[in-house]
């Protein structure tokens, strides 16, 4: 089940970051508005080329990308199948006419993706990025139900668009726009078993977090009213690879059905094989009313989709005539459409969904065997090639260790491994490589993490 194709191990030629990266990052600081791109000279580089699971920076250093370009390059970076689709399409048509004249590639893409999406006979809104898709999903829920409120979850990240930021929980993103953000969302505890807000244990869990959602919707004394939809990531990505249990998602479906509330699954990050199934909610057997997809949909080109049950879409948007009330210039862009189709075909033809499942089992097993007993490793979790390592200062108190997380990222980078962190307290190493990652590359990463953690343990011992 595991690939043996060698796409390349790290090659480090300069100090990290190299002189060209440092020079270009200084130039970027002069050109770009602050706090949009990370320009920290200790932990950032400037990319020049990509291939498979590898990144090559402007100084010629080659890395293993354990973040898939922000969870995008599921079939690998700059895949030949995508290149071929681009080469053919740019000779025919680059842009359609948005909402006015349809282009043939958009129709082909929607017909193709409808067969992939588990919602039977789904209707779609094609957009450019994840925030757009979530905005579309929330608008659809509002129009279909005639209600304006939402329930989202602690730690949620659904984007930073005009509506998606309303259901994004992190104060870092919401606080600067607090006067513009509507008070339309109530937040409930996510089923974060390692840090259960109710102090429950996995083996004896009473699903109190699920009962909280039920109470918010059904108990008029909760103060939560006019709920159009519950929106959830089946696995929180930026929230630290936190996996919602099957029972929780199944119970959520029952609560929504009982109260005429729509259920939205945000699969922007988790879709297209990332978790060892085509979509992460398939682990639970629950089908949503509305779902959003993007990122791995195209493995590198901006395109996203909001899909919903036919009756939901028809009720939401069918009542309006005349000029469209929700559209964009690049809606159903022909280039994005053919790239997405090429990416998904490669995903299926190369059995990358199945590979993700088995690689994920191997990765978690090796991590538990090699670093699971380390005093700073609190939890190792995930599905498929979406694995989180939660770092703590103390395994008993579970006090988060964000500084340690950053130090591991710095050291790994110097060894040729690019890592990202996440979590409510930014203390989780999030391992989400391209699904084409090879045995050699995966083992190199595991060895690197083990080496760094052992180095840090020795250094801490010597300090004490």
C-alpha positions in Angstrom: 0.0 0.0 0.0 3.0 2.3 0.6 4.8 4.0 -2.3 8.5 3.4 -2.8 9.1 6.2 -5.3 11.9 8.5 -4.0 10.9 12.1 -4.4 13.9 13.4 -2.5 15.3 13.8 1.0 16.5 17.2 2.3 19.6 18.9 0.9 20.8 21.8 2.9 23.4 24.0 1.3 23.4 27.2 3.4 22.5 28.5 6.8 18.7 28.5 7.3 17.3 30.8 6.2 19.8 31.5 3.5 21.1 34.9 2.4 18.8 35.2 -0.6 15.7 34.4 1.6 16.8 36.9 4.1 17.3 39.6 1.5 13.9 38.9 -0.2 12.1 38.8 3.2 13.5 42.3 3.9 12.2 43.4 0.5 8.7 41.9 1.3 8.5 43.9 4.5 9.0 47.0 2.5 6.2 46.1 0.0 3.5 44.3 1.9 1.1 45.5 4.6 2.3 44.2 8.0 1.1 41.0 9.5 0.0 39.3 6.3 3.0 37.1 5.6 5.4 35.7 8.2 8.7 37.4 7.7 10.4 36.1 10.8 14.0 35.6 9.7 14.4 32.6 12.1 11.7 30.4 10.8 10.7 31.5 7.3 12.2 31.0 3.8 11.3 32.1 0.3 10.1 29.3 -1.9 11.3 29.1 -5.5 10.3 25.7 -6.8 8.1 22.7 -5.6 7.8 19.1 -6.7 6.1 16.2 -5.0 6.6 16.5 -1.3 9.6 18.8 -1.7 10.2 22.6 -1.5 13.3 24.2 -2.9 14.0 27.7 -1.6 15.8 30.6 -3.4 19.1 29.5 -1.9 18.8 26.0 -3.4 18.0 24.2 -0.1 15.5 21.3 -0.4 13.0 20.5 2.3 10.3 17.9 3.0 7.0 19.8 3.2 5.0 18.4 6.1 2.2 21.0 5.6 1.4 20.4 1.9 1.5 24.1 1.3 -1.1 24.9 3.9 -2.9 21.5 3.3 -3.4 22.1 -0.4 -1.0 19.8 -2.3 -2.7 16.5 -1.6 -1.5 14.9 -4.8 1.9 16.6 -4.5 3.3 19.9 -5.6 3.4 20.8 -9.3 2.0 17.4 -10.4 2.5 16.6 -14.1 -1.2 15.9 -14.4 -2.0 19.4 -13.2 0.7 20.8 -15.5 -0.8 19.0 -18.5 -4.3 20.3 -17.7 -3.0 23.9 -17.4 -1.0 23.6 -20.6 -4.1 22.5 -22.6 -6.5 24.9 -21.1 -4.5 28.1 -21.4 -4.6 27.5 -25.2 -8.4 27.5 -25.1 -9.9 29.8 -22.4 -8.6 31.4 -19.3 -11.7 33.2 -18.1 -15.4 32.9 -18.5 -18.0 35.5 -17.7 -18.9 34.8 -14.1 -22.6 34.6 -13.6 -23.7 35.6 -17.1 -22.4 33.3 -19.8 -21.5 29.9 -18.5 -18.4 28.2 -19.7 -18.2 24.5 -20.6 -15.4 23.7 -18.1 -17.5 24.9 -15.2 -20.4 22.6 -16.2 -18.0 19.7 -16.7 -16.4 20.3 -13.4 -19.8 20.5 -11.5 -21.0 17.3 -13.2 -17.8 15.6 -12.2 -17.7 16.8 -8.6 -21.4 15.9 -8.1 -20.4 12.3 -8.5 -17.7 12.6 -5.8 -19.7 14.4 -3.2 -21.6 12.1 -0.8 -24.7 14.3 -0.8 -27.0 12.8 -3.4 -27.9 15.1 -6.3 -26.1 18.0 -4.6 -26.3 21.5 -6.1 -23.3 23.7 -5.8 -21.9 27.2 -5.6 -18.3 27.4 -7.1 -16.1 29.9 -5.5 -12.4 30.9 -5.2 -11.3 30.1 -1.7 -12.4 28.5 1.5 -13.8 31.6 3.1 -15.9 32.2 0.0 -17.3 28.7 0.3 -18.1 29.1 4.0 -19.8 32.5 3.3 -21.9 30.7 0.6 -22.8 27.9 3.1 -23.9 30.4 5.8 -25.9 32.5 3.3 -27.6 29.3 2.0 -28.6 28.3 5.5 -30.0 31.7 6.3 -32.1 31.8 3.1 -33.3 28.2 3.3 -34.4 28.5 6.9 -35.4 32.1 7.2 -33.2 32.2 10.4 -30.0 34.2 11.1 -28.1 32.5 13.9 -25.4 29.8 14.0 -23.8 27.5 16.4 -20.0 27.0 16.0 -17.3 25.5 18.2 -14.4 26.5 20.5 -11.2 26.6 18.4 -13.1 26.7 15.1 -11.4 28.2 12.1 -13.7 28.7 9.1 -11.9 31.6 7.4 -11.8 35.3 7.6 -14.4 36.4 5.1 -17.3 38.8 5.9 -19.5 35.9 7.2 -16.9 33.1 7.8 -15.2 35.2 10.5 -18.5 35.2 12.4 -18.1 31.4 13.0 -14.3 31.5 13.5 -13.7 31.3 17.3 -10.1 32.5 17.7 -10.0 36.0 19.3 -6.8 36.8 17.5 -8.8 36.9 14.2 -12.1 38.3 15.6 -11.0 41.0 18.0 -9.7 43.5 15.4 -13.1 43.4 13.7 -15.3 43.1 16.8 -17.4 46.2 15.9 -18.1 44.8 12.4 -18.7 41.2 13.4 -22.3 40.4 14.0 -23.3 38.7 17.2 -25.0 35.9 15.3 -23.0 33.0 16.5 -23.0 31.0 19.8 -20.0 28.9 20.5 -20.1 25.5 22.1 -17.2 23.3 23.4 -15.7 21.1 20.7 -15.3 17.4 21.7 -11.6 17.9 22.6 -11.1 14.6 24.5 -7.5 15.3 25.6 -8.6 18.6 27.2 -12.2 17.8 27.9 -13.8 21.0 29.4 -16.0 18.7 31.6 -13.2 16.6 32.9 -14.5 13.4 31.4 -12.4 10.5 30.3 -12.6 8.8 26.9 -13.6 5.4 28.2 -16.4 6.8 30.4 -17.4 9.8 28.3 -21.0 10.9 28.7 -21.0 13.2 25.7 -21.7 16.2 27.9 -20.4 18.5 25.1 -23.1 17.1 22.8 -25.8 17.7 25.5 -24.5 21.3 25.7 -25.3 21.8 22.0 -28.7 20.2 22.5 -29.4 22.5 25.5 -28.3 25.6 23.5 -30.8 24.8 20.8 -33.7 23.3 22.7 -33.7 25.2 26.0 -35.2 28.6 25.6 -33.4 29.7 28.8 -30.1 29.3 27.0 -30.5 32.6 25.2 -29.6 31.0 21.9 -32.3 31.5 19.3 -33.1 31.7 15.6 -30.4 29.0 14.8 -30.2 28.4 11.1 -27.3 26.0 11.2 -24.6 24.2 13.2 -21.2 24.4 11.5 -18.4 22.1 12.4 -15.0 20.8 11.2 -15.2 17.0 11.7 -11.5 17.3 12.5 -10.2 20.7 13.6 -7.1 21.6 11.6 -5.9 25.0 12.7 -7.4 24.1 16.1 -4.7 21.4 16.6 -5.9 18.2 14.8 -8.7 17.6 17.2 -10.9 14.7 16.1 -14.7 14.7 16.7 -15.9 11.2 17.6 -18.3 9.3 15.5 -20.9 9.4 18.4 -20.6 13.1 18.6 -21.2 13.7 14.9 -24.0 11.2 14.8 -25.7 12.9 17.9 -25.2 16.3 16.3 -27.1 15.0 13.2 -30.0 13.8 15.3 -30.2 17.1 17.2 -30.2 19.1 14.0 -32.9 16.9 12.4 -35.1 17.1 15.5 -35.0 20.9 15.6 -35.1 21.7 11.9 -31.5 23.1 12.0 -29.2 22.6 9.1 -25.8 20.8 9.6 -22.8 22.2 7.8 -19.5 20.2 7.6 -16.5 22.3 6.7 -14.2 20.0 4.8 -11.9 22.7 3.3 -8.9 21.3 5.1 -9.9 17.6 5.6 -11.3 16.7 2.2 -9.9 14.7 -0.7 -8.1 11.9 1.1 -6.4 13.9 3.8 -7.8 11.7 6.6 -7.7 8.4 4.9 -11.2 8.7 3.4 -12.4 11.0 0.6 -14.0 13.2 3.2 -13.5 13.1 6.9 -17.2 12.9 7.9 -17.3 9.5 6.1 -15.5 8.1 9.2 -18.8 8.7 11.1 -21.3 7.8 8.4 -23.1 11.1 8.9 -24.2 13.1 5.8 -24.5 16.9 6.2 -27.1 19.2 4.6 -24.3 21.5 3.4 -20.6 21.0 3.0 -17.6 23.1 1.9 -14.5 21.9 0.0 -11.4 23.6 -1.2 -7.6 23.3 -0.7 -6.9 19.7 -1.7 -9.7 20.0 -4.3 -7.2 21.3 -6.8 -3.8 20.7 -5.2 -2.6 24.3 -5.8 -5.1 26.5 -7.6 -7.7 28.8 -6.0 -11.1 27.1 -6.3 -13.7 26.0 -3.7 -17.2 24.7 -3.6 -20.3 25.0 -1.3 -22.5 21.9 -2.0 -25.9 21.2 -0.4 -28.9 19.0 -0.7 -30.9 19.9 -3.8 -34.0 20.9 -1.7 -31.9 23.2 0.5 -30.3 25.0 -2.5 -33.6 25.3 -4.3 -35.4 26.7 -1.3 -32.5 29.1 -0.5 -31.8 30.6 -3.9 -34.9 29.7 -6.0 -37.0 32.4 -4.6 -35.0 35.2 -6.2 -35.2 36.3 -9.8 -33.4 38.9 -11.9 -29.7 39.8 -11.3 -27.9 37.2 -9.1 -27.6 38.1 -5.5 -24.5 36.0 -4.8 -21.8 35.9 -7.4 -18.2 36.7 -8.3 -16.1 37.5 -11.4 -14.1 34.3 -11.2 -17.0 32.0 -10.3 -16.5 28.7 -12.1 -13.2 29.8 -13.6 -12.4 27.4 -16.5 -8.7 27.0 -15.5 -9.5 26.2 -11.9 -12.2 23.8 -13.1 -9.9 21.7 -15.2 -7.1 21.7 -12.6 -9.5 20.4 -9.9 -10.7 17.6 -12.2 -7.1 16.6 -13.1 -6.2 16.7 -9.4 -9.1 14.5 -8.3 -8.5 12.0 -11.1 -4.9 11.6 -10.1 -5.9 11.2 -6.4 -8.2 8.3 -7.5 -6.0 6.8 -10.1 -3.0 6.6 -7.7 -5.0 5.3 -4.8 -3.8 8.2 -2.6 -6.9 8.1 -0.4 -6.1 4.5 0.6 -2.4 5.3 0.8 -3.2 8.2 3.2 -5.0 5.7 5.5 -2.2 3.2 5.7 0.6 5.9 5.9 -1.4 7.5 8.7 -1.6 4.3 10.7 2.2 3.8 10.2 3.0 7.4 11.1 1.0 7.3 14.4 2.4 3.9 15.3 6.0 5.0 14.8 5.5 8.3 16.6 3.9 6.5 19.6 6.7 3.9 19.7 9.5 6.5 19.2 8.4 9.6 21.0 5.1 8.7 22.8 6.8 8.3 26.2 8.7 11.6 25.9 7.9 13.8 29.0 6.8 16.7 26.7 4.6 14.7 24.4 1.0 14.8 25.8 -1.0 13.4 22.9 -0.6 11.9 19.4 -3.9 11.8 17.4 -5.5 12.1 14.0 -6.7 10.2 11.0 -4.9 9.4 7.8 -2.1 11.9 7.0 -3.5 14.5 9.4 -1.7 13.9 12.6 -1.2 16.1 15.6 1.5 16.0 18.3 0.4 18.0 21.4 3.4 19.3 23.4 3.1 20.0 27.1 5.4 21.1 29.9 4.1 18.5 32.2 2.1 15.3 31.2 0.1 15.4 34.4 -0.9 19.1 34.4 -1.1 19.2 30.6 0.2 22.7 30.7 0.8 23.7 27.0 4.3 24.2 25.7 4.1 26.6 22.7 7.8 27.7 23.1 8.9 24.1 22.8 6.7 23.7 19.7 8.4 26.8 18.1 11.8 25.5 19.0 11.1 22.1 17.3 9.9 23.9 14.2 13.2 26.0 14.1 15.4 23.0 14.5 13.5 20.8 12.1 13.7 23.5 9.5 17.5 23.6 9.8 17.5 19.8 9.1 15.3 20.2 6.1 11.8 19.5 7.4 9.1 22.2 7.2 6.5 22.0 10.0 3.5 24.0 11.1 1.9 24.4 14.5 -1.7 24.9 15.5 -4.0 24.4 18.5 -5.8 26.8 20.8 -2.5 27.5 22.6 -0.3 27.0 19.5 1.4 23.9 21.0 0.5 21.2 18.5 2.8 20.1 15.7 0.4 19.5 12.7 1.7 16.8 10.3 -0.2 17.1 7.0 2.2 16.2 4.2 1.3 15.7 0.5 -0.4 12.3 0.2 2.4 11.2 -2.2 5.0 11.4 0.5 7.4 8.4 0.2 8.6 5.8 2.8 12.0 7.4 2.9 10.6 10.9 3.4 8.2 9.8 6.1 10.9 7.9 8.0 13.3 10.9 7.7 10.7 13.1 9.4 10.0 10.6 12.2 13.8 10.2 12.8 14.2 14.0 12.8 11.5 14.5 15.3 12.9 11.8 17.6 16.4 13.3 17.3 15.2 16.8 18.2 13.1 15.8 21.1 16.0 13.7 22.5 18.4 16.7 22.1 16.0 18.9 23.9 15.6 16.4 26.7 19.3 16.2 27.2 19.7 20.0 27.1 17.0 20.3 29.7 18.6 17.7 31.9 22.0 19.5 31.7 20.4 22.8 32.6 18.9 21.3 35.7 
